[in-house]
Amino acid sequence: MKLQGEVLLEVLFGANGQLHVSRVVRGLGHGLDEAASAAANKMRFKPAMRSGVPVDSTAVVHVVFQLAY
C-alpha cells in the first residue's frame, strides 16, 4: 500500500520501569497503529525523578513510518 506517516501515542512511563501505551492520539490505520504500539512497548527508559524519587510521567511519542528508496 506504500503508506508512510506518523503515529502519535500517549505513553505512561511508570516509576517502576513499566511502560503503558494509554491511547493512540493520531493514527494511520492499516495495522500501523498496532505496530507503533508494539515498537513503543520495546522502549527502554529511566524513570523521571523528582527530589531523587522515581515518579510516573506521561509523554506523546512520535513513531514515524517512512518508505525506504
N, C-alpha and C positions, 0 to 999 in steps of 0.2 A: 504493500500500500504506500510505501515511501513516505511515512509520516515522520515529522520531526516537530519539536517544540519543547515546551517547558511544563512540568508538573509541579505545582506548589503544594507542599504538605505541611500541616501544622503538627509539630512534633514536641512531645514532652520528654525532656532529658531528666531522668529521675536522679535524686541524690544517692540512690542505692546502685547506680550504674546501669539501670534498665532504661531502655528507650521504648516509647509508645507513640505510634502514629495516631494522633487524635482524629484528624479528618483530612480529606483532600480539599484544599482551598480552591485550586483551579486544576482541572484535569484535561486529558486529551482523549480518554476513552480507548477503545480497541485493545484493551489489556495493558496499556502503558501505565495507567494509574496503579495497577496492581504490581507491575514491575518496579515502579518507583518506590512503592511502599516496601517491597522486598529488599531493594537496594538500601533504603534508609535503615531497615532493621539490622543490617550488617555493619552499620557505622559503629566505630569505637570512639569513646569520648571520655573526658574527665569531667565530673560533675562541677557545676558552678559552686563557688564558695562565697559565703557571707560570714564575716567575722571568724574565719577559719573553720567553719562548719559547712559540709556539703548541703546544698539545697536544690530543690526541683527548679527547673527553668523551662520555658516554652520558647520555641522559635519557629519561623517559617523556613523550611528547607526547599531549595530550588533544585530539581533534578532535570537536567537538560538532555533531551534525546536529539542527536544530530546525525544525519546521514554521512557516512564516510565516502569520499570520492576517490 
